Amino acid sequence: MQRDPRSAVLTSPPFLILLLCSLLYFTALGVLAVALPLYVANVLHGTSFAVGLVVGAVTVTAIVLRPAAGRLTAVRGSRVVVLAGLLVVTASIFCYTVADSVAALVPLRMVTGIGQAAAYVGLARLAFDLAPPDRAAEAVSYFTVAPYAGFAAGPVLGTELLDVSGYPMTWIVAGAVGVLALVCALFLREPPAEPGTAAPGERGSPAARTPRRWLQRDTVGPAVVLLLSLAGYAAFATTVPLYAGSLGIDAGLILAESSIVVLTVRLLGGRLPDLLGPVTGSLVSIAVQAAGWAIVAAVPTAIGLHSGVVLMSLGVSLLYPALFTFALRRAPVAQRGDAVATITMSFDVAYGLGPVLLGAVAASTSSHRSAFVAATVLNVLAFAVVLSRARSWRRSAVAPQRESTTAG
């Protein structure tokens, strides 16, 4: 039997280059995460609304253009999409140096969103395609460490740059880190085409004959589950720190605790989603998250908060790799780029709406604990969706689809 060339360990040069490229890319974004709000508030004298507008402007174009980026990975290849995305992101960051008003910065941020849509979709698909079939979730687990590491290192670098050199140099250094990511991307390689399929860009590629849809319909079910479950965790950074302060606990400690749990599980337990399977893995991770939120809501003490945060972080660390790999395995090969776009769009929507929803609940009841109850309910709904689709999802996991089927 001929050995699958992707069956090599996940420390092979192509996968390590992908991880390095991803780390540099997210480090550049991490620099922006700390510097942009301060720049808008302190230099441009913008209101809180202006800060939110500038920071969130990337989300609009990222969500709208993810489907197009997904289709391009099938037509032109993931490497080309990554290169184009990184080029746009890097060029737009350098242009921040001449943005002297909110009105000038918002369009540039929307351009950055165009690049982010392409870069992430391409990188995420490559992480899946480079992995051996039975280790795809493990590969995705390792890949998702890059955003956490980048958004940990980037703000530290950005803070130091602001203290020493000011905003223009901060934008230049962030852009330079993006250039390094772009250089790494030049060495990315597409994995061999699967038997019976044409490589991207070749004549006869099935992607060119596939009807264009904004969402990949086989991925809608997993995307809904991810949206419901992550909506609560997306509000974690805005609700839990405030609640921690009311208990006399350092908010930074809580955020660090969550990040450490997620990183540890994804690095040391990367095989768990593959071993558990998409249905069992999803049910377990959602149940653990729900338990964590319920404990935080029901036990208003330091012990309750710490134990709840550990549980919800443990659940989050397993859910995304499980659902992401299931969605791509389930989708026809020609629509895998569309599947990446659909599943990552749910991530964007969760992080856009989650803080608003839970913040509104907390404000209307004057209690952060009611927001934690809402997060518990969202996870219960996600659990119910998986349970209702368990039989068909298990069949799909055993026999991955190659042609479009019904949604769900």
C-alpha atoms as one frame of an Amber mdcrd trajectory, in Angstrom:
protein
   0.000   0.000   0.000   1.321   3.439  -0.926   1.821   5.644   2.075  -0.038
   8.951   2.200   2.662  11.644   1.935   0.801  13.607   4.594   1.212  10.814
   7.144   4.509  12.275   8.288   4.569  13.730  11.767   3.215  17.225  12.257
   6.733  18.540  12.783   7.482  18.344   9.068   8.908  21.516   7.454   5.707
  22.454   5.545   3.595  22.366   8.696   6.211  24.197  10.785   6.415  26.933
   8.137   2.629  27.234   8.298   2.757  27.598  12.089   5.535  30.202  11.925
   3.693  32.176   9.260   0.507  32.082  11.373   2.343  33.128  14.536   3.920
  36.153  12.832   0.599  37.132  11.253  -1.292  37.028  14.552   1.529  38.812
  16.355   1.120  41.722  13.930  -2.615  41.741  14.648  -1.874  41.560  18.379
   0.185  44.748  18.144  -2.809  46.455  16.561  -5.169  45.092  19.220  -3.467
  47.066  21.978  -2.418  50.134  19.966  -5.521  50.979  17.924  -7.952  51.706
  20.795  -5.364  53.931  22.481  -4.597  55.730  19.224  -8.238  56.496  18.504
  -8.963  57.624  22.070  -5.780  59.540  22.891  -4.512  60.856  19.554  -7.636
  61.138  17.421  -9.744  62.054  20.496 -12.458  59.657  19.419 -15.416  58.596
  21.544 -16.018  55.063  22.785 -18.219  54.568  19.752 -15.358  55.655  17.480
 -13.025  53.175  19.173 -15.530  50.382  18.611 -16.072  51.458  15.014 -12.365
  51.416  14.179 -11.657  48.136  15.966 -14.734  46.388  14.581 -14.538  47.679
  10.996 -12.458  44.664   9.962 -15.264  42.301  10.950 -17.656  43.648   8.328
 -15.443  43.004   5.332 -14.003  39.824   6.840 -17.448  38.230   7.177 -18.694
  39.395   3.780 -15.591  38.260   1.898 -14.831  34.960   3.616 -17.011  33.000
   1.140 -15.106  34.488  -1.808 -11.811  33.663  -0.107 -12.987  30.117   0.499
 -13.903  29.666  -3.152 -10.517  31.035  -4.234  -8.675  28.412  -2.168 -10.320
  25.764  -4.354  -9.841  27.616  -7.635  -6.374  29.152  -7.137  -4.990  27.283
  -4.155  -4.641  28.146  -0.474  -1.064  29.420  -0.826  -2.076  32.097  -3.336
  -4.956  33.190  -1.107  -2.666  33.430   1.933  -0.103  35.486  -0.006  -2.759
  37.870  -1.314  -4.323  38.240   2.128  -1.039  38.936   3.882  -0.041  41.441
   1.207  -3.283  43.387   1.702  -3.045  43.256   5.512   0.572  44.399   5.534
   0.066  47.217   3.019  -2.967  48.536   4.910  -1.089  48.553   8.233   1.705
  50.673   6.749  -0.987  53.101   5.588  -2.091  53.643   9.203   0.918  55.954
   9.498  -0.923  58.603   7.418  -4.398  58.095   8.929  -4.961  61.249  10.966
  -8.697  60.901  11.575 -11.321  58.290  12.360 -12.818  58.888   8.909  -9.490
  57.982   7.307  -8.768  55.027   9.573 -12.095  53.193   9.214 -11.731  52.547
   5.439  -8.173  51.336   5.998  -9.430  48.956   8.672 -12.007  47.628   6.229
  -9.200  46.982   3.746  -7.345  45.154   6.514 -10.486  43.045   6.944 -10.321
  42.037   3.285  -6.817  40.720   3.816  -7.732  39.030   7.089 -10.588  37.169
   5.399  -8.230  35.739   2.789  -5.249  35.073   5.073  -7.121  33.157   7.744
  -9.221  31.066   5.372  -6.113  30.073   3.419  -4.046  29.285   6.503  -6.843
  27.294   8.152  -7.462  25.207   5.050  -3.762  24.480   4.675  -3.616  23.324
   8.308  -6.310  20.770   7.495  -4.996  19.753   4.073  -1.398  19.249   5.233
  -2.419  16.854   8.003  -2.874  13.093   7.686  -6.602  12.252   7.634  -6.610
  10.668  11.084  -4.770  13.605  12.678  -6.605  16.545  11.147  -8.145  17.758
  14.419  -4.735  17.510  16.084  -3.255  19.660  13.325  -6.030  22.222  13.730
  -5.456  22.222  17.504  -1.800  23.103  16.975  -2.690  25.687  14.351  -5.100
  27.459  16.720  -2.275  27.944  19.203  -0.887  30.616  16.848  -3.686  33.157
  17.471  -3.368  32.758  21.239   0.425  33.058  21.141   0.296  35.966  18.687
  -2.300  37.859  20.690  -0.192  37.264  23.808   3.109  38.443  22.278   1.662
  41.195  20.070   0.189  43.375  22.837   3.418  43.134  24.839   5.417  44.242
  21.802   2.887  46.966  21.016   2.956  48.354  24.559   6.752  48.536  24.534
   6.754  50.256  21.136   4.223  52.835  22.294   6.291  53.616  25.385   9.558
  53.934  23.442   8.727  55.087  19.909   5.116  56.243  19.596   2.341  55.291
  17.193   3.976  55.740  13.747   6.805  53.364  14.646   4.284  50.941  16.136
   2.444  50.750  12.797   5.747  50.333  10.943   6.904  47.489  13.193   3.505
  45.771  12.981   3.723  46.044   9.207   7.281  44.686   9.286   6.108  41.640
  11.253   3.461  41.211   8.557   6.209  41.309   5.936   8.006  38.505   7.778
   4.778  36.487   7.678   4.544  37.208   3.962   8.112  35.965   3.416   7.265
  32.746   5.281   4.178  32.337   3.115   6.378  32.284   0.031   7.688  28.919
   1.254   4.253  27.404   1.827   3.398  24.466  -0.403   0.086  22.954  -1.408
  -0.352  19.301  -0.401  -0.787  16.730  -3.196  -4.265  16.598  -4.709  -6.429
  13.770  -3.389  -6.887  10.799  -5.709  -9.525  11.453  -8.359  -9.474  15.233
  -7.916  -7.795  18.000  -9.868  -5.367  20.361  -8.178  -6.499  23.985  -7.734
  -6.068  25.978 -10.912  -5.971  22.921 -13.160  -8.461  22.382 -15.923 -11.289
  20.194 -14.830 -11.073  21.317 -11.224 -14.512  20.582  -9.739 -14.493  23.902
  -7.903 -15.031  25.697 -11.203 -18.171  23.647 -11.850 -19.630  23.922  -8.345
 -22.573  26.350  -7.940 -21.606  29.422  -5.947 -23.240  29.732  -2.533 -22.622
  32.166   0.282 -22.691  29.299   2.792 -21.575  25.692   2.356 -24.818  23.976
   3.296 -23.300  20.824   4.810 -21.402  23.086   7.222 -24.372  25.128   8.425
 -25.198  22.719  11.280 -21.683  22.661  12.794 -21.455  26.431  12.273 -24.672
  27.031  14.227 -23.390  24.869  17.084 -20.098  26.762  17.160 -21.938  30.102
  17.068 -24.208  29.232  19.993 -21.449  27.800  22.149 -18.803  30.437  21.418
 -21.159  33.401  21.839 -20.839  33.027  25.605 -17.071  32.603  25.604 -16.730
  35.552  23.209 -18.136  37.759  25.963 -15.679  36.311  28.468 -13.167  39.149
  28.097 -15.825  41.825  28.707 -18.022  40.295  31.423 -15.854  38.014  33.552
 -13.091  40.571  34.331 -15.675  43.047  35.657 -17.256  40.328  37.756 -13.829
  39.255  39.004 -13.173  42.804  40.187 -16.341  42.726  42.260 -14.965  39.626
  44.021 -11.590  41.265  44.603  -9.831  39.043  42.060  -7.292  40.361  39.558
  -8.956  40.322  36.114  -5.614  39.721  34.416  -5.175  36.555  36.458  -8.522
  35.211  35.237  -7.727  35.976  31.584  -4.282  34.402  31.913  -5.786  31.353
  33.601  -8.168  30.810  30.704  -5.443  31.219  28.076  -3.133  28.791  29.875
  -5.849  26.127  30.010  -6.695  26.510  26.311  -3.062  26.456  25.206  -2.190
  23.493  27.427  -5.104  21.373  26.222  -4.520  22.177  22.551  -0.801  21.449
  22.794  -0.901  18.362  25.014  -4.382  17.096  24.188  -4.412  17.781  20.472
  -5.341  14.177  19.729  -8.491  14.221  21.866 -10.903  15.584  19.199  -9.699
  12.927  16.721 -10.070  10.163  19.319 -13.487  11.272  20.586 -14.983  11.959
  17.172 -17.062  15.000  16.191 -20.294  14.096  17.981 -18.900  12.822  21.273
 -16.193  15.480  21.269 -18.722  18.259  20.686 -21.159  16.990  23.296 -18.429
  16.646  25.911 -16.904  20.065  25.231 -20.292  21.830  25.222 -21.406  20.079
  28.406 -18.163  21.064  30.143 -18.601  24.676  29.025 -22.198  24.750  30.248
 -21.103  23.345  33.607 -18.409  26.001  33.877 -20.798  28.871  33.175 -23.385
  27.406  35.554 -20.833  27.185  38.379 -19.730  30.802  37.860 -23.385  31.909
  37.920 -24.391  29.823  40.929 -21.310  30.143  43.159 -20.406  33.837  43.684
 -17.021  33.163  45.251 -13.406  33.059  44.149 -13.495  29.257  44.107 -16.614
  29.287  41.967 -15.075  31.721  39.496 -11.744  29.919  39.166 -13.257  26.450
  38.816 -15.874  27.679  36.341 -13.288  29.442  34.193 -11.123  26.321  34.074
 -14.095  24.211  32.936 -15.362  26.621  30.277 -11.825  27.064  28.921 -11.345
  23.307  28.813 -14.545  22.944  26.786 -13.638  25.739  24.363 -10.221  24.219
  23.708 -11.796  21.018  22.352 -14.837  22.323  20.472 -13.359  24.347  17.614
 -10.887  21.667  16.399 -13.622  19.020  16.552 -16.229  20.981  14.593 -13.776
  22.529  12.129 -12.304  19.202  11.045 -15.735  17.560  10.929 -17.065  20.328
   8.688 -14.169  19.971   6.238 -14.303  16.190   6.201 -18.038  16.335   5.563
 -17.874  18.828   2.705 -17.075  17.747  -0.871 -13.415  18.326  -1.703 -14.291
  21.081  -4.178 -16.219  22.931  -1.449 -13.740  22.682   1.406 -12.784  26.321
   1.001 -16.475  27.230   1.268 -16.684  25.079   4.408 -13.726  26.922   5.964
 -15.432  30.237   5.203 -18.752  29.118   6.677 -17.360  27.699   9.907 -15.045
  30.685  10.503 -17.862  33.150   9.773 -19.739  31.671  12.730 -16.654  32.447
  14.805 -16.752  36.078  13.632 -20.471  36.427  14.326 -20.110  34.882  17.794
 -17.346  37.304  18.724 -19.335  40.199  17.273 -22.725  39.457  18.843 -21.748
  37.538  21.998 -20.410  40.510  23.986 -23.377  42.640  22.885 -25.938  39.985
  23.844 -24.472  39.102  27.226 -23.722  42.743  27.949 -27.356  43.625  27.286
 -28.518  40.837  29.613 -26.187  42.040  32.354 -27.280  45.666  31.903 -31.006
  44.872  31.894 -30.748  42.860  35.114 -27.921  44.827  36.760 -26.160  41.527
  37.363 -23.217  39.870  35.646 -24.391  36.533  36.952 -27.492  36.724  34.750
 -25.168  37.008  31.742 -23.478  33.790  32.867 -26.878  32.113  33.033 -27.512
  33.275  29.454 -24.186  31.747  28.378 -25.229  28.488  30.034 -28.530  28.531
  28.119 -26.726  29.123  24.809 -24.565  26.069  25.442 -27.621  23.995  26.337
 -29.126  24.987  22.977 -25.877  24.027  21.209 -25.928  20.676  23.025 -29.516
  20.102  21.868 -28.608  20.819  18.240 -25.750  18.298  18.304 -27.945  15.729
  20.012 -30.663  16.159  17.384 -28.156  15.646  14.550 -26.027  12.982  16.261
 -27.102  10.044  14.098 -26.581  11.758  10.739 -23.336  13.381  11.891 -21.933
  10.038  12.986 -22.778   8.590   9.565 -21.061  11.556   7.894 -17.978  11.112
  10.071 -17.669   7.471   9.014 -18.339   8.143   5.309 -17.292  11.739   4.427
 -19.414  13.339   1.749 -18.158  14.023  -1.734 -21.328  15.525  -3.169 -23.631
  18.120  -1.711 -26.414  16.868   0.516 -29.041  18.388   2.684 -28.119  21.014
   5.215 -27.456  20.217   8.823
